[in-house]
Amino acid sequence: MWRPYGPLCSRKPGGWRLRPELLLITQDGSPTLVHPRFQEAYSSRYGAWTQANVLYLGLTQTHAHPAPRVLEVGFGLGMNFRATLDSCLRRGVPLDYLGYEAFPVEAGVLGWVEAPLTEEAARVWAEVRVGWAAAPEPLILEGPWGRLEVRFEDVTRASFPQGWASAIYLDPFSPAVNPEPWGLSVLRSLYHAAAPGAYLATYSVAGRLRRGLAAVGFEVRKVPGVGKKAWTLARRPLA
Ligand SMILES: C[S@@+](CC[C@H](N)C(=O)[O-])C[C@H]1O[C@@H](n2cnc3c(N)ncnc32)[C@H](O)[C@@H]1O
């Protein structure tokens, strides 16, 4: 298994410095990284790019939304952001994306994890990587494509915009190794951050999580994921 901490990563003022040895090629050919502290991959081993597109975008209907406002818990390596940006640019719709990230990697690490982006999306992503150097101040980027804000905060202490999100990507590491962002108080805050009718998608199907989502008001379903894995899809009711 991966060694915790050790020479494979170290905490620097500019973020977590991971080593390229931690790079993993997922089943659809797109790369991800294994985090040596949490000992988990940032994206699904079935396919990082597939997971972002089919599950986060697809399940939350973000791929068809005329002006998505996405709230993400765990911005990580920006794979989900890039897939969402790419989709919006291809469709010519504006994107408003708010990501939370408590343990940002160093800006250079973001460059290792490539995604098949259009030229325009790749240009925006290059700007994100330049702006990333400014962490821990929030990263705010605006352009004709829309807006990205990444708050380098622990989501358990965050205050989200109310009734704002058309989609929520709940994507921390698993509840077994990273329980805090899955707690009831975060789920309740996410419910209030969701616009009526908004979807929340996550790869965890833990019973405790699904009961928690239902307890704070979401309608909750278990749906097929990529490979054999099931996913959780929750929706804030319209009224
Ligand atoms: C599975 S990875 C996310 C991958 C990411 N969505 C992507 O598309 O690349 C989980 C992320 O959640 C972050 N995280 C863990 N606990 C957190 C917390 N309490 N608040 C905010 N982010 C957290 C981790 O640092 C990590 O970057």
The ligand as an ORCA input file, in Angstrom:
! r2SCAN-3c Opt
* xyz 0 1
  C     -11.629     12.733     -3.821
  S     -10.698     14.212     -3.733
  C     -11.595     15.332     -4.789
  C     -11.297     15.228     -6.255
  C     -11.820     16.414     -7.026
  N     -13.229     16.579     -6.897
  C     -11.388     16.437     -8.463
  O     -12.256     16.560     -9.341
  O     -10.186     16.386     -8.717
  C     -11.176     14.811     -2.137
  C     -10.759     16.219     -1.826
  O     -11.446     16.652     -0.665
  C     -10.581     17.485      0.078
  N     -11.068     17.582      1.458
  C     -10.991     16.630      2.429
  N     -11.531     17.080      3.586
  C     -11.981     18.340      3.331
  C     -12.638     19.328      4.128
  N     -12.936     19.096      5.427
  N     -12.949     20.521      3.563
  C     -12.647     20.762      2.251
  N     -12.011     19.859      1.447
  C     -11.685     18.663      1.971
  C      -9.240     16.774     -0.062
  O      -8.153     17.607      0.245
  C      -9.270     16.353     -1.521
  O      -8.687     17.313     -2.348
*
